[in-house]
Amino acid sequence: MIRLCFIAMFAAAAFALPQPASAVFSGDMSPRPESGDADYAAGIRARNEMEWEKMIVELEKVVARRPWHDNAHNLLGYGYRKIGNYEKSLVHYHTALKLNPRHRQALNYLGMAYLHMEDRAKAETTLAKLGEVCKQVRLTFSDGDFSDGCREYRKLEEQVAFYDEYGFVIETCPSEEEW
């Protein structure tokens, strides 16, 4: 009996000892694991390779099965915009925003689509909506640095200012962490 008590006390003490701390980072410091959805993962790989048509094919499969997938709709909007199909691009951005009205990346990309379509007024309205959403983001920590968490707003604001000055849009591809 004493032996059983000793084993129970030892086991309890072992579980009570402090466990090593785990750090959680975002961005490049903590690469994202591949999605468990094979079609979504293939779409992300195609996006990373800038294979827009393949990305669209894979992500269309995702939204056919899971029409509530706001990120897939957002990325479909991005893919369609990259190949110049603004009509389908807008459909998917609006679907992503209907599913998640605070989707900052979808708002950013929607504003960019409006600039590409030379509709500065809608881009400005979208920037204002993004600004309202960003007011709810206090602070983020990514890649060892704190920020206000609204990189999407700053990027769209810069693009609107560039468009105002030069009359066209030059878009860079997002870095891996921005996807």
C-alpha positions in Angstrom: 0.0 0.0 0.0 2.8 2.4 0.9 4.5 1.5 -2.4 1.3 2.4 -4.3 1.0 5.7 -2.4 4.6 6.5 -3.3 4.0 5.8 -7.0 0.9 8.0 -7.0 2.8 10.9 -5.3 5.7 10.6 -7.7 3.3 10.7 -10.7 1.5 13.7 -9.3 4.8 15.5 -8.6 6.0 14.8 -12.1 2.9 16.4 -13.7 3.1 19.3 -11.3 6.6 20.3 -12.4 6.8 23.3 -14.7 6.7 22.3 -18.3 9.0 24.0 -20.8 7.5 27.1 -22.3 6.4 27.2 -25.9 6.8 30.3 -27.9 4.2 31.2 -30.5 5.2 33.5 -33.3 3.6 34.5 -36.6 5.1 35.4 -40.0 8.4 33.9 -41.1 9.4 33.0 -37.6 6.8 30.4 -37.6 6.0 29.0 -41.0 2.4 27.9 -41.5 1.8 24.2 -41.9 0.2 23.0 -45.1 -3.6 22.8 -45.0 -5.2 19.4 -44.4 -7.5 20.2 -47.4 -5.5 18.8 -50.4 -7.2 21.2 -52.9 -6.6 24.2 -50.7 -3.0 23.2 -50.1 -2.5 22.8 -53.9 -4.1 26.2 -54.5 -1.7 27.8 -52.0 1.3 26.1 -53.6 0.1 27.4 -57.0 -0.3 30.9 -55.6 3.2 30.8 -54.2 4.4 29.8 -57.7 2.2 32.5 -59.2 0.4 29.9 -61.3 -2.9 31.8 -61.3 -4.9 29.4 -63.5 -3.9 26.4 -61.5 -4.6 28.3 -58.3 -8.1 29.1 -59.5 -8.8 25.5 -60.5 -7.8 24.2 -57.1 -9.6 26.9 -55.1 -12.8 26.5 -57.1 -12.9 22.9 -55.9 -12.6 24.1 -52.4 -15.5 26.6 -52.6 -17.6 24.0 -54.4 -17.3 21.7 -51.3 -17.1 24.5 -48.7 -18.9 27.6 -50.0 -18.4 29.2 -46.5 -14.6 29.3 -46.9 -13.9 33.1 -46.9 -10.1 32.7 -47.4 -10.6 30.6 -50.5 -13.1 33.1 -51.9 -10.6 35.9 -51.2 -7.7 34.1 -52.9 -10.0 33.2 -55.8 -10.7 36.9 -56.1 -6.9 37.6 -56.1 -6.3 34.9 -58.8 -9.1 36.2 -61.1 -7.7 39.7 -60.7 -4.2 38.6 -61.6 -5.5 37.2 -64.9 -7.6 40.3 -65.5 -11.1 38.8 -64.9 -12.3 41.6 -62.7 -16.0 40.6 -62.8 -15.2 37.2 -61.2 -12.7 38.8 -58.9 -15.3 41.1 -57.5 -17.8 38.3 -57.1 -15.3 36.3 -54.9 -14.2 39.4 -52.9 -17.8 40.3 -52.1 -18.5 36.7 -51.2 -15.5 36.6 -48.8 -16.8 39.9 -47.3 -20.3 38.6 -47.0 -19.0 35.6 -45.1 -16.5 37.7 -43.0 -17.2 41.5 -43.2 -13.9 42.1 -41.3 -11.7 40.2 -43.7 -8.9 42.8 -44.0 -7.1 41.1 -46.8 -10.3 40.9 -48.9 -10.9 44.6 -48.3 -7.4 45.4 -49.3 -7.6 43.3 -52.5 -11.1 44.6 -53.3 -9.7 48.2 -53.2 -6.8 47.2 -55.4 -9.3 45.6 -57.9 -11.2 48.9 -58.0 -8.0 50.8 -58.7 -7.1 48.4 -61.5 -10.6 49.0 -62.9 -10.0 52.8 -62.6 -12.8 53.3 -60.1 -11.0 55.5 -57.6 -14.2 56.4 -55.7 -15.0 52.7 -54.9 -11.3 52.2 -53.9 -11.6 55.2 -51.5 -14.9 53.8 -50.0 -13.3 50.4 -49.6 -10.2 52.1 -47.9 -12.6 53.8 -45.5 -14.3 50.5 -44.6 -10.9 48.9 -44.1 -10.0 51.8 -41.8 -13.1 51.1 -39.7 -12.2 47.4 -39.5 -8.6 48.3 -38.5 -9.8 50.4 -35.6 -10.7 47.1 -33.9 -7.1 45.8 -34.3 -5.0 47.0 -31.4 -1.7 45.3 -31.7 -0.1 42.4 -33.4 3.3 40.6 -33.0 4.9 39.2 -36.1 8.5 38.4 -36.9 9.8 39.9 -33.7 8.1 43.3 -34.0 4.9 44.9 -32.7 2.7 46.8 -35.1 -0.8 48.2 -35.1 -2.0 45.2 -37.1 -3.3 47.0 -40.1 -0.6 46.6 -42.8 -3.5 46.0 -45.3 -4.8 49.6 -44.6 -1.4 51.1 -45.1 -0.7 49.2 -48.3 -4.1 50.2 -49.8 -3.6 53.8 -48.7 -0.2 53.9 -50.4 -1.7 52.4 -53.6 -4.5 55.0 -53.7 -2.0 57.8 -53.2 0.2 56.4 -56.0 -2.8 56.1 -58.2 -3.7 59.7 -57.4 -0.3 60.9 -58.4 0.4 58.7 -61.4 -3.0 57.5 -62.6 -2.1 53.8 -62.6 -1.3 51.0 -60.2 1.9 49.1 -59.8 1.3 46.1 -57.6 4.0 44.0 -56.1 3.4 40.4 -55.1 2.7 39.9 -51.4 5.5 38.3 -49.4 4.8 34.8 -48.1 3.8 36.2 -44.6 1.2 38.5 -46.2 -0.7 35.6 -47.7 
